[in-house]
Structures are given as C-alpha cells and as structure tokens.
Amino acid sequence: MSPGEAVHLLRTLVAAQVGTLLREVSAGPTFGLTDVDGIRRRQATLEESGLPDVASAASDLAHFDRDAEFEYTVDLLVAAARARIDGRRG
C-alpha cells in the first residue's frame, strides 16, 4: 500500500482504539446498557418506538458488551485492511 494509504489505515485504527477507550471510561457513547434492569427498560422503549426495524433489533440495541464490540471492531478493520491490500495486489 502507498504511504498515504498506510497513514489513513493507521489513523483509522487509532480512531477505533480511542473510541473504545472513551467508552471504557464512559466518556463516549455506548449505544446500549450493561445492567439487566436498564437493558430491560431500554428494550421495552425500543420495542414501543413504532419503528419496526428498531423494534426487531431492540434486544441487540439495548445490550452493550464492551469486549464483543471491541473484538468485532478489530476483526472488521483487519478484514477491511486485508481486502484492501489484497485488492491492490490483484
């Protein structure tokens, strides 16, 4: 990859890490909850939103698992970077 693209990739990885760290200290949006009662209340609110797609995803939207989110983010970024690099080679 070119130096310019490498810089973009580095900045993307750093931004993902900073976002994760901000969520760890509750300084950034989590988009869900971790306590059982809060999850239950949030899920009910989402299910009653009147938005069918939101209601169908309510159980996923209400819950937030930091570790799972971090793992998903890293896996996605690595897969995207690999696909981008492989596309340049092919």
N, C-alpha and C positions, 0 to 999 in steps of 0.2 A: 504494500500500500504506500501511497505517497506520504511524504512528511505532513502535508496539510491534512490528509485524511486521518493519519495517526493522531494528530493533535485533536481533531474532532472526536475521535474514539476515546482518547484519554479524558477529554472534558466531559463526555457523556458518562463514562464510568465514575468519575469523581462526583458528578452531579447526583448520580444514583446513590453513591455512598453517603454523601452529605444529607440527602433526603432521608435515607434510612437512619442516620444518626440523629437527625432532628426529631423523627418520630420516636426514637428510643427515649428521648428526654422530654417527650410530649410538647415539643416546640413546633411541630408541623402537623399537618392533617393526618389522621389515621384512617378516616373514612369508615370506621366501624368501632366496635367496643370489645372489651376483653372480659367484662364481668357478666355472669349469667343473667342477672336481673336486667341489666342495661341492654343486653343483647335481645332479650325477650321483648322489652318495651320498644326498642328500635325496630325490631322485626314487625311488630304489630303496626307501628306507624307506617312503615314502608308498605305493608300489605294493604293498608287502608288508603293509600295515596291516590287511588283512582287511575293509576298508570299501570297497565297490565304487565309490561316488561319489567318495571321496577318491582311490582308485586311478585313476579315469578322468580326474581333474584333476591328477594328480601332476606332469606336465611344467609345467603353469602354476603350480602351488603352489610348486614347487622353485625357480623362477626369479624374480628380482626386478629390475625395471628402473625406477629412480627416476623418470626422465623420463617414461616411459609412464604410470606411476602418477599422477604429478602432473598430466599432461595429462588423463587420464581423470577425475580428481577435479574439476578446474576445469571441464571440459566438462559433467560431471554436475551440479555445483552451479549453473552458469549456466543449463542447460536446466531444472532444477527451479525456479529463481527465475523464469525467463521464464514457465513454465507456471503458476506460482502467480499471477504478476501478470496474465497473460492471463485466467486463470480469474476473477479479481476484476473484470476489465473486462467479461467476457462475461456 
